[in-house]
Amino acid sequence: MTPKGHVHFKTDNTGLYEYTFELFENRDDIVIFKNTRDFYQSEWKDDHHGIMTRYEKMFMEKGETIKYIEFGFK
């Protein structure tokens, strides 16, 4: 990853999202730029041109939200 690069992490798995967020919160070398438990209801949904994977659609139809964290390294 280039300096000042950003990683976009999206998941339908609540446990994975919570675990990842906890790891990031406790590290001094990671910066969280954006974080939401419901990506498609957030202000950032249009940043990704409305691209939704078939898995996202499948899990959203089951009532699951898509979680999102945008982060980088110091």
PDB file of N, CA, C and O in Angstrom:
ATOM      1  N   MET A   1       0.847  -1.165   0.000  1.00  0.00           N
ATOM      2  CA  MET A   1       0.000   0.000   0.000  1.00  0.00           C
ATOM      3  C   MET A   1       0.898   1.235   0.000  1.00  0.00           C
ATOM      4  O   MET A   1       1.945   1.259   0.646  1.00  0.00           O
ATOM      5  N   THR A   2       0.473   2.244  -0.727  1.00  0.00           N
ATOM      6  CA  THR A   2       1.235   3.476  -0.792  1.00  0.00           C
ATOM      7  C   THR A   2       1.055   4.282   0.493  1.00  0.00           C
ATOM      8  O   THR A   2       0.057   4.113   1.194  1.00  0.00           O
ATOM      9  N   PRO A   3       2.011   5.156   0.807  1.00  0.00           N
ATOM     10  CA  PRO A   3       1.827   6.024   1.973  1.00  0.00           C
ATOM     11  C   PRO A   3       0.530   6.823   1.825  1.00  0.00           C
ATOM     12  O   PRO A   3       0.193   7.289   0.737  1.00  0.00           O
ATOM     13  N   LYS A   4      -0.172   6.967   2.916  1.00  0.00           N
ATOM     14  CA  LYS A   4      -1.455   7.675   2.971  1.00  0.00           C
ATOM     15  C   LYS A   4      -2.563   6.956   2.204  1.00  0.00           C
ATOM     16  O   LYS A   4      -3.604   7.549   1.921  1.00  0.00           O
ATOM     17  N   GLY A   5      -2.348   5.680   1.866  1.00  0.00           N
ATOM     18  CA  GLY A   5      -3.375   4.890   1.195  1.00  0.00           C
ATOM     19  C   GLY A   5      -4.503   4.535   2.152  1.00  0.00           C
ATOM     20  O   GLY A   5      -4.327   4.544   3.370  1.00  0.00           O
ATOM     21  N   HIS A   6      -5.659   4.224   1.587  1.00  0.00           N
ATOM     22  CA  HIS A   6      -6.833   3.862   2.385  1.00  0.00           C
ATOM     23  C   HIS A   6      -7.283   2.456   2.021  1.00  0.00           C
ATOM     24  O   HIS A   6      -7.215   2.049   0.861  1.00  0.00           O
ATOM     25  N   VAL A   7      -7.742   1.722   3.024  1.00  0.00           N
ATOM     26  CA  VAL A   7      -8.319   0.399   2.838  1.00  0.00           C
ATOM     27  C   VAL A   7      -9.819   0.529   3.093  1.00  0.00           C
ATOM     28  O   VAL A   7     -10.240   1.154   4.067  1.00  0.00           O
ATOM     29  N   HIS A   8     -10.625  -0.071   2.205  1.00  0.00           N
ATOM     30  CA  HIS A   8     -12.081  -0.043   2.337  1.00  0.00           C
ATOM     31  C   HIS A   8     -12.531  -1.457   2.695  1.00  0.00           C
ATOM     32  O   HIS A   8     -12.430  -2.375   1.881  1.00  0.00           O
ATOM     33  N   PHE A   9     -13.022  -1.621   3.908  1.00  0.00           N
ATOM     34  CA  PHE A   9     -13.427  -2.928   4.442  1.00  0.00           C
ATOM     35  C   PHE A   9     -14.943  -2.946   4.577  1.00  0.00           C
ATOM     36  O   PHE A   9     -15.511  -2.179   5.354  1.00  0.00           O
ATOM     37  N   LYS A  10     -15.601  -3.826   3.817  1.00  0.00           N
ATOM     38  CA  LYS A  10     -17.058  -3.987   3.916  1.00  0.00           C
ATOM     39  C   LYS A  10     -17.349  -5.448   4.240  1.00  0.00           C
ATOM     40  O   LYS A  10     -16.705  -6.353   3.710  1.00  0.00           O
ATOM     41  N   THR A  11     -18.328  -5.667   5.118  1.00  0.00           N
ATOM     42  CA  THR A  11     -18.701  -7.029   5.476  1.00  0.00           C
ATOM     43  C   THR A  11     -20.156  -7.084   5.936  1.00  0.00           C
ATOM     44  O   THR A  11     -20.701  -6.110   6.456  1.00  0.00           O
ATOM     45  N   ASP A  12     -20.765  -8.240   5.734  1.00  0.00           N
ATOM     46  CA  ASP A  12     -22.102  -8.485   6.259  1.00  0.00           C
ATOM     47  C   ASP A  12     -22.024  -9.192   7.609  1.00  0.00           C
ATOM     48  O   ASP A  12     -23.038  -9.341   8.291  1.00  0.00           O
ATOM     49  N   ASN A  13     -20.839  -9.623   7.993  1.00  0.00           N
ATOM     50  CA  ASN A  13     -20.636 -10.405   9.200  1.00  0.00           C
ATOM     51  C   ASN A  13     -20.433  -9.478  10.405  1.00  0.00           C
ATOM     52  O   ASN A  13     -19.388  -8.841  10.533  1.00  0.00           O
ATOM     53  N   THR A  14     -21.426  -9.409  11.277  1.00  0.00           N
ATOM     54  CA  THR A  14     -21.384  -8.507  12.429  1.00  0.00           C
ATOM     55  C   THR A  14     -20.218  -8.836  13.358  1.00  0.00           C
ATOM     56  O   THR A  14     -19.532  -7.931  13.833  1.00  0.00           O
ATOM     57  N   GLY A  15     -19.991 -10.110  13.618  1.00  0.00           N
ATOM     58  CA  GLY A  15     -18.892 -10.517  14.496  1.00  0.00           C
ATOM     59  C   GLY A  15     -17.536 -10.108  13.948  1.00  0.00           C
ATOM     60  O   GLY A  15     -16.686  -9.623  14.696  1.00  0.00           O
ATOM     61  N   LEU A  16     -17.324 -10.295  12.662  1.00  0.00           N
ATOM     62  CA  LEU A  16     -16.061  -9.906  12.028  1.00  0.00           C
ATOM     63  C   LEU A  16     -15.875  -8.391  12.087  1.00  0.00           C
ATOM     64  O   LEU A  16     -14.786  -7.900  12.384  1.00  0.00           O
ATOM     65  N   TYR A  17     -16.949  -7.659  11.802  1.00  0.00           N
ATOM     66  CA  TYR A  17     -16.886  -6.192  11.875  1.00  0.00           C
ATOM     67  C   TYR A  17     -16.510  -5.738  13.283  1.00  0.00           C
ATOM     68  O   TYR A  17     -15.600  -4.924  13.440  1.00  0.00           O
ATOM     69  N   GLU A  18     -17.189  -6.245  14.308  1.00  0.00           N
ATOM     70  CA  GLU A  18     -16.929  -5.826  15.687  1.00  0.00           C
ATOM     71  C   GLU A  18     -15.509  -6.177  16.118  1.00  0.00           C
ATOM     72  O   GLU A  18     -14.840  -5.376  16.770  1.00  0.00           O
ATOM     73  N   TYR A  19     -15.052  -7.367  15.755  1.00  0.00           N
ATOM     74  CA  TYR A  19     -13.688  -7.805  16.083  1.00  0.00           C
ATOM     75  C   TYR A  19     -12.665  -6.880  15.418  1.00  0.00           C
ATOM     76  O   TYR A  19     -11.718  -6.428  16.062  1.00  0.00           O
ATOM     77  N   THR A  20     -12.861  -6.605  14.136  1.00  0.00           N
ATOM     78  CA  THR A  20     -11.934  -5.755  13.391  1.00  0.00           C
ATOM     79  C   THR A  20     -11.911  -4.349  13.970  1.00  0.00           C
ATOM     80  O   THR A  20     -10.840  -3.771  14.155  1.00  0.00           O
ATOM     81  N   PHE A  21     -13.089  -3.792  14.257  1.00  0.00           N
ATOM     82  CA  PHE A  21     -13.160  -2.446  14.817  1.00  0.00           C
ATOM     83  C   PHE A  21     -12.442  -2.377  16.166  1.00  0.00           C
ATOM     84  O   PHE A  21     -11.717  -1.417  16.429  1.00  0.00           O
ATOM     85  N   GLU A  22     -12.633  -3.373  17.013  1.00  0.00           N
ATOM     86  CA  GLU A  22     -11.939  -3.411  18.309  1.00  0.00           C
ATOM     87  C   GLU A  22     -10.432  -3.435  18.126  1.00  0.00           C
ATOM     88  O   GLU A  22      -9.707  -2.734  18.831  1.00  0.00           O
ATOM     89  N   LEU A  23      -9.956  -4.242  17.180  1.00  0.00           N
ATOM     90  CA  LEU A  23      -8.511  -4.299  16.922  1.00  0.00           C
ATOM     91  C   LEU A  23      -7.984  -2.927  16.505  1.00  0.00           C
ATOM     92  O   LEU A  23      -6.948  -2.479  16.997  1.00  0.00           O
ATOM     93  N   PHE A  24      -8.693  -2.271  15.607  1.00  0.00           N
ATOM     94  CA  PHE A  24      -8.254  -0.981  15.095  1.00  0.00           C
ATOM     95  C   PHE A  24      -8.296   0.099  16.170  1.00  0.00           C
ATOM     96  O   PHE A  24      -7.402   0.944  16.232  1.00  0.00           O
ATOM     97  N   GLU A  25      -9.315   0.082  17.007  1.00  0.00           N
ATOM     98  CA  GLU A  25      -9.451   1.091  18.069  1.00  0.00           C
ATOM     99  C   GLU A  25      -8.280   1.069  19.036  1.00  0.00           C
ATOM    100  O   GLU A  25      -7.909   2.103  19.592  1.00  0.00           O
ATOM    101  N   ASN A  26      -7.704  -0.095  19.237  1.00  0.00           N
ATOM    102  CA  ASN A  26      -6.649  -0.258  20.230  1.00  0.00           C
ATOM    103  C   ASN A  26      -5.243  -0.161  19.650  1.00  0.00           C
ATOM    104  O   ASN A  26      -4.270  -0.497  20.325  1.00  0.00           O
ATOM    105  N   ARG A  27      -5.129   0.297  18.403  1.00  0.00           N
ATOM    106  CA  ARG A  27      -3.809   0.422  17.773  1.00  0.00           C
ATOM    107  C   ARG A  27      -3.506   1.875  17.485  1.00  0.00           C
ATOM    108  O   ARG A  27      -4.355   2.617  16.990  1.00  0.00           O
ATOM    109  N   ASP A  28      -2.290   2.271  17.802  1.00  0.00           N
ATOM    110  CA  ASP A  28      -1.874   3.656  17.574  1.00  0.00           C
ATOM    111  C   ASP A  28      -1.438   3.905  16.138  1.00  0.00           C
ATOM    112  O   ASP A  28      -1.320   5.059  15.724  1.00  0.00           O
ATOM    113  N   ASP A  29      -1.197   2.852  15.375  1.00  0.00           N
ATOM    114  CA  ASP A  29      -0.683   3.024  14.015  1.00  0.00           C
ATOM    115  C   ASP A  29      -1.778   2.953  12.950  1.00  0.00           C
ATOM    116  O   ASP A  29      -1.472   2.970  11.758  1.00  0.00           O
ATOM    117  N   ILE A  30      -3.040   2.874  13.356  1.00  0.00           N
ATOM    118  CA  ILE A  30      -4.156   2.804  12.413  1.00  0.00           C
ATOM    119  C   ILE A  30      -5.074   4.007  12.630  1.00  0.00           C
ATOM    120  O   ILE A  30      -5.399   4.367  13.761  1.00  0.00           O
ATOM    121  N   VAL A  31      -5.478   4.612  11.524  1.00  0.00           N
ATOM    122  CA  VAL A  31      -6.408   5.737  11.559  1.00  0.00           C
ATOM    123  C   VAL A  31      -7.715   5.282  10.911  1.00  0.00           C
ATOM    124  O   VAL A  31      -7.709   4.782   9.786  1.00  0.00           O
ATOM    125  N   ILE A  32      -8.828   5.451  11.613  1.00  0.00           N
ATOM    126  CA  ILE A  32     -10.144   5.133  11.052  1.00  0.00           C
ATOM    127  C   ILE A  32     -10.725   6.429  10.494  1.00  0.00           C
ATOM    128  O   ILE A  32     -10.933   7.395  11.227  1.00  0.00           O
ATOM    129  N   PHE A  33     -10.984   6.436   9.183  1.00  0.00           N
ATOM    130  CA  PHE A  33     -11.518   7.620   8.517  1.00  0.00           C
ATOM    131  C   PHE A  33     -13.049   7.602   8.491  1.00  0.00           C
ATOM    132  O   PHE A  33     -13.695   8.630   8.695  1.00  0.00           O
ATOM    133  N   LYS A  34     -13.610   6.436   8.239  1.00  0.00           N
ATOM    134  CA  LYS A  34     -15.068   6.308   8.167  1.00  0.00           C
ATOM    135  C   LYS A  34     -15.456   4.987   8.820  1.00  0.00           C
ATOM    136  O   LYS A  34     -14.716   4.005   8.754  1.00  0.00           O
ATOM    137  N   ASN A  35     -16.628   4.977   9.451  1.00  0.00           N
ATOM    138  CA  ASN A  35     -17.079   3.776  10.128  1.00  0.00           C
ATOM    139  C   ASN A  35     -18.601   3.814  10.232  1.00  0.00           C
ATOM    140  O   ASN A  35     -19.166   4.803  10.699  1.00  0.00           O
ATOM    141  N   THR A  36     -19.267   2.747   9.801  1.00  0.00           N
ATOM    142  CA  THR A  36     -20.716   2.677   9.923  1.00  0.00           C
ATOM    143  C   THR A  36     -21.161   1.220  10.009  1.00  0.00           C
ATOM    144  O   THR A  36     -20.535   0.327   9.438  1.00  0.00           O
ATOM    145  N   ARG A  37     -22.238   1.004  10.725  1.00  0.00           N
ATOM    146  CA  ARG A  37     -22.829  -0.329  10.829  1.00  0.00           C
ATOM    147  C   ARG A  37     -23.878  -0.571   9.739  1.00  0.00           C
ATOM    148  O   ARG A  37     -24.418  -1.672   9.632  1.00  0.00           O
ATOM    149  N   ASP A  38     -24.164   0.455   8.932  1.00  0.00           N
ATOM    150  CA  ASP A  38     -25.151   0.304   7.859  1.00  0.00           C
ATOM    151  C   ASP A  38     -24.719   1.155   6.664  1.00  0.00           C
ATOM    152  O   ASP A  38     -25.175   2.285   6.491  1.00  0.00           O
ATOM    153  N   PHE A  39     -23.843   0.597   5.858  1.00  0.00           N
ATOM    154  CA  PHE A  39     -23.220   1.327   4.758  1.00  0.00           C
ATOM    155  C   PHE A  39     -24.233   1.922   3.785  1.00  0.00           C
ATOM    156  O   PHE A  39     -24.091   3.078   3.386  1.00  0.00           O
ATOM    157  N   TYR A  40     -25.240   1.165   3.399  1.00  0.00           N
ATOM    158  CA  TYR A  40     -26.171   1.634   2.372  1.00  0.00           C
ATOM    159  C   TYR A  40     -27.189   2.653   2.887  1.00  0.00           C
ATOM    160  O   TYR A  40     -27.987   3.182   2.113  1.00  0.00           O
ATOM    161  N   GLN A  41     -27.159   2.926   4.185  1.00  0.00           N
ATOM    162  CA  GLN A  41     -27.958   4.021   4.740  1.00  0.00           C
ATOM    163  C   GLN A  41     -27.058   5.179   5.180  1.00  0.00           C
ATOM    164  O   GLN A  41     -27.531   6.140   5.788  1.00  0.00           O
ATOM    165  N   SER A  42     -25.767   5.086   4.873  1.00  0.00           N
ATOM    166  CA  SER A  42     -24.817   6.110   5.307  1.00  0.00           C
ATOM    167  C   SER A  42     -24.617   7.171   4.231  1.00  0.00           C
ATOM    168  O   SER A  42     -25.046   7.014   3.088  1.00  0.00           O
ATOM    169  N   GLU A  43     -23.964   8.238   4.623  1.00  0.00           N
ATOM    170  CA  GLU A  43     -23.657   9.321   3.694  1.00  0.00           C
ATOM    171  C   GLU A  43     -22.585   8.927   2.681  1.00  0.00           C
ATOM    172  O   GLU A  43     -22.379   9.651   1.707  1.00  0.00           O
ATOM    173  N   TRP A  44     -21.903   7.810   2.876  1.00  0.00           N
ATOM    174  CA  TRP A  44     -20.805   7.409   2.008  1.00  0.00           C
ATOM    175  C   TRP A  44     -21.190   6.403   0.927  1.00  0.00           C
ATOM    176  O   TRP A  44     -20.345   6.018   0.118  1.00  0.00           O
ATOM    177  N   LYS A  45     -22.432   5.977   0.899  1.00  0.00           N
ATOM    178  CA  LYS A  45     -22.834   4.921  -0.047  1.00  0.00           C
ATOM    179  C   LYS A  45     -22.556   5.294  -1.498  1.00  0.00           C
ATOM    180  O   LYS A  45     -22.230   4.424  -2.305  1.00  0.00           O
ATOM    181  N   ASP A  46     -22.679   6.563  -1.838  1.00  0.00           N
ATOM    182  CA  ASP A  46     -22.457   6.990  -3.216  1.00  0.00           C
ATOM    183  C   ASP A  46     -20.976   7.088  -3.575  1.00  0.00           C
ATOM    184  O   ASP A  46     -20.632   7.194  -4.752  1.00  0.00           O
ATOM    185  N   ASP A  47     -20.097   7.052  -2.571  1.00  0.00           N
ATOM    186  CA  ASP A  47     -18.656   7.094  -2.838  1.00  0.00           C
ATOM    187  C   ASP A  47     -18.199   5.872  -3.625  1.00  0.00           C
ATOM    188  O   ASP A  47     -17.130   5.895  -4.235  1.00  0.00           O
ATOM    189  N   HIS A  48     -18.979   4.826  -3.619  1.00  0.00           N
ATOM    190  CA  HIS A  48     -18.602   3.572  -4.282  1.00  0.00           C
ATOM    191  C   HIS A  48     -19.485   3.295  -5.485  1.00  0.00           C
ATOM    192  O   HIS A  48     -19.651   2.145  -5.890  1.00  0.00           O
ATOM    193  N   HIS A  49     -20.046   4.343  -6.051  1.00  0.00           N
ATOM    194  CA  HIS A  49     -20.806   4.278  -7.297  1.00  0.00           C
ATOM    195  C   HIS A  49     -21.978   3.299  -7.243  1.00  0.00           C
ATOM    196  O   HIS A  49     -22.407   2.779  -8.273  1.00  0.00           O
ATOM    197  N   GLY A  50     -22.486   3.054  -6.050  1.00  0.00           N
ATOM    198  CA  GLY A  50     -23.642   2.177  -5.907  1.00  0.00           C
ATOM    199  C   GLY A  50     -23.355   0.714  -6.203  1.00  0.00           C
ATOM    200  O   GLY A  50     -24.280  -0.068  -6.421  1.00  0.00           O
ATOM    201  N   ILE A  51     -22.086   0.339  -6.213  1.00  0.00           N
ATOM    202  CA  ILE A  51     -21.720  -1.050  -6.510  1.00  0.00           C
ATOM    203  C   ILE A  51     -22.058  -1.924  -5.305  1.00  0.00           C
ATOM    204  O   ILE A  51     -21.553  -1.705  -4.204  1.00  0.00           O
ATOM    205  N   MET A  52     -22.916  -2.914  -5.528  1.00  0.00           N
ATOM    206  CA  MET A  52     -23.308  -3.852  -4.490  1.00  0.00           C
ATOM    207  C   MET A  52     -23.037  -5.259  -5.028  1.00  0.00           C
ATOM    208  O   MET A  52     -23.482  -5.608  -6.121  1.00  0.00           O
ATOM    209  N   THR A  53     -22.309  -6.058  -4.257  1.00  0.00           N
ATOM    210  CA  THR A  53     -22.044  -7.425  -4.695  1.00  0.00           C
ATOM    211  C   THR A  53     -23.298  -8.275  -4.534  1.00  0.00           C
ATOM    212  O   THR A  53     -24.227  -7.900  -3.818  1.00  0.00           O
ATOM    213  N   ARG A  54     -23.314  -9.410  -5.200  1.00  0.00           N
ATOM    214  CA  ARG A  54     -24.486 -10.288  -5.057  1.00  0.00           C
ATOM    215  C   ARG A  54     -24.596 -10.818  -3.633  1.00  0.00           C
ATOM    216  O   ARG A  54     -25.696 -11.090  -3.152  1.00  0.00           O
ATOM    217  N   TYR A  55     -23.447 -10.968  -2.950  1.00  0.00           N
ATOM    218  CA  TYR A  55     -23.480 -11.427  -1.561  1.00  0.00           C
ATOM    219  C   TYR A  55     -24.062 -10.351  -0.649  1.00  0.00           C
ATOM    220  O   TYR A  55     -24.830 -10.655   0.264  1.00  0.00           O
ATOM    221  N   GLU A  56     -23.701  -9.103  -0.893  1.00  0.00           N
ATOM    222  CA  GLU A  56     -24.293  -8.018  -0.111  1.00  0.00           C
ATOM    223  C   GLU A  56     -25.806  -8.008  -0.300  1.00  0.00           C
ATOM    224  O   GLU A  56     -26.566  -7.912   0.664  1.00  0.00           O
ATOM    225  N   LYS A  57     -26.223  -8.108  -1.539  1.00  0.00           N
ATOM    226  CA  LYS A  57     -27.659  -8.110  -1.830  1.00  0.00           C
ATOM    227  C   LYS A  57     -28.349  -9.288  -1.139  1.00  0.00           C
ATOM    228  O   LYS A  57     -29.417  -9.132  -0.548  1.00  0.00           O
ATOM    229  N   MET A  58     -27.726 -10.467  -1.220  1.00  0.00           N
ATOM    230  CA  MET A  58     -28.302 -11.668  -0.624  1.00  0.00           C
ATOM    231  C   MET A  58     -28.479 -11.496   0.891  1.00  0.00           C
ATOM    232  O   MET A  58     -29.534 -11.824   1.435  1.00  0.00           O
ATOM    233  N   PHE A  59     -27.449 -10.982   1.568  1.00  0.00           N
ATOM    234  CA  PHE A  59     -27.532 -10.831   3.022  1.00  0.00           C
ATOM    235  C   PHE A  59     -28.448  -9.683   3.416  1.00  0.00           C
ATOM    236  O   PHE A  59     -29.108  -9.751   4.453  1.00  0.00           O
ATOM    237  N   MET A  60     -28.502  -8.634   2.611  1.00  0.00           N
ATOM    238  CA  MET A  60     -29.423  -7.537   2.905  1.00  0.00           C
ATOM    239  C   MET A  60     -30.868  -8.002   2.776  1.00  0.00           C
ATOM    240  O   MET A  60     -31.728  -7.561   3.538  1.00  0.00           O
ATOM    241  N   GLU A  61     -31.144  -8.878   1.832  1.00  0.00           N
ATOM    242  CA  GLU A  61     -32.490  -9.432   1.696  1.00  0.00           C
ATOM    243  C   GLU A  61     -32.890 -10.271   2.904  1.00  0.00           C
ATOM    244  O   GLU A  61     -34.076 -10.466   3.171  1.00  0.00           O
ATOM    245  N   LYS A  62     -31.884 -10.767   3.633  1.00  0.00           N
ATOM    246  CA  LYS A  62     -32.139 -11.535   4.855  1.00  0.00           C
ATOM    247  C   LYS A  62     -32.195 -10.625   6.086  1.00  0.00           C
ATOM    248  O   LYS A  62     -32.339 -11.104   7.211  1.00  0.00           O
ATOM    249  N   GLY A  63     -32.080  -9.296   5.865  1.00  0.00           N
ATOM    250  CA  GLY A  63     -32.182  -8.345   6.970  1.00  0.00           C
ATOM    251  C   GLY A  63     -30.857  -7.932   7.583  1.00  0.00           C
ATOM    252  O   GLY A  63     -30.840  -7.196   8.569  1.00  0.00           O
ATOM    253  N   GLU A  64     -29.759  -8.383   7.026  1.00  0.00           N
ATOM    254  CA  GLU A  64     -28.443  -8.044   7.554  1.00  0.00           C
ATOM    255  C   GLU A  64     -27.970  -6.728   6.927  1.00  0.00           C
ATOM    256  O   GLU A  64     -28.200  -6.489   5.741  1.00  0.00           O
ATOM    257  N   THR A  65     -27.316  -5.881   7.714  1.00  0.00           N
ATOM    258  CA  THR A  65     -26.750  -4.652   7.166  1.00  0.00           C
ATOM    259  C   THR A  65     -25.306  -4.904   6.739  1.00  0.00           C
ATOM    260  O   THR A  65     -24.668  -5.861   7.177  1.00  0.00           O
ATOM    261  N   ILE A  66     -24.811  -4.029   5.881  1.00  0.00           N
ATOM    262  CA  ILE A  66     -23.421  -4.099   5.446  1.00  0.00           C
ATOM    263  C   ILE A  66     -22.631  -3.085   6.265  1.00  0.00           C
ATOM    264  O   ILE A  66     -22.931  -1.891   6.269  1.00  0.00           O
ATOM    265  N   LYS A  67     -21.619  -3.589   6.953  1.00  0.00           N
ATOM    266  CA  LYS A  67     -20.785  -2.741   7.802  1.00  0.00           C
ATOM    267  C   LYS A  67     -19.586  -2.258   6.978  1.00  0.00           C
ATOM    268  O   LYS A  67     -19.174  -2.921   6.026  1.00  0.00           O
ATOM    269  N   TYR A  68     -19.029  -1.096   7.352  1.00  0.00           N
ATOM    270  CA  TYR A  68     -17.963  -0.497   6.558  1.00  0.00           C
ATOM    271  C   TYR A  68     -16.997   0.247   7.443  1.00  0.00           C
ATOM    272  O   TYR A  68     -17.391   1.001   8.332  1.00  0.00           O
ATOM    273  N   ILE A  69     -15.716   0.022   7.183  1.00  0.00           N
ATOM    274  CA  ILE A  69     -14.650   0.791   7.847  1.00  0.00           C
ATOM    275  C   ILE A  69     -13.656   1.189   6.758  1.00  0.00           C
ATOM    276  O   ILE A  69     -13.176   0.342   6.006  1.00  0.00           O
ATOM    277  N   GLU A  70     -13.355   2.477   6.680  1.00  0.00           N
ATOM    278  CA  GLU A  70     -12.266   2.948   5.835  1.00  0.00           C
ATOM    279  C   GLU A  70     -11.133   3.332   6.762  1.00  0.00           C
ATOM    280  O   GLU A  70     -11.309   4.145   7.670  1.00  0.00           O
ATOM    281  N   PHE A  71      -9.960   2.739   6.530  1.00  0.00           N
ATOM    282  CA  PHE A  71      -8.845   2.989   7.453  1.00  0.00           C
ATOM    283  C   PHE A  71      -7.539   3.100   6.690  1.00  0.00           C
ATOM    284  O   PHE A  71      -7.454   2.779   5.505  1.00  0.00           O
ATOM    285  N   GLY A  72      -6.530   3.562   7.403  1.00  0.00           N
ATOM    286  CA  GLY A  72      -5.181   3.656   6.847  1.00  0.00           C
ATOM    287  C   GLY A  72      -4.189   3.532   7.977  1.00  0.00           C
ATOM    288  O   GLY A  72      -4.560   3.418   9.145  1.00  0.00           O
ATOM    289  N   PHE A  73      -2.921   3.555   7.614  1.00  0.00           N
ATOM    290  CA  PHE A  73      -1.845   3.434   8.587  1.00  0.00           C
ATOM    291  C   PHE A  73      -1.103   4.762   8.714  1.00  0.00           C
ATOM    292  O   PHE A  73      -0.923   5.488   7.736  1.00  0.00           O
ATOM    293  N   LYS A  74      -0.683   5.057   9.922  1.00  0.00           N
ATOM    294  CA  LYS A  74       0.074   6.309  10.177  1.00  0.00           C
ATOM    295  C   LYS A  74       1.468   6.183   9.616  1.00  0.00           C
ATOM    296  O   LYS A  74       2.263   7.116   9.722  1.00  0.00           O
TER     297      LYS A  74
END
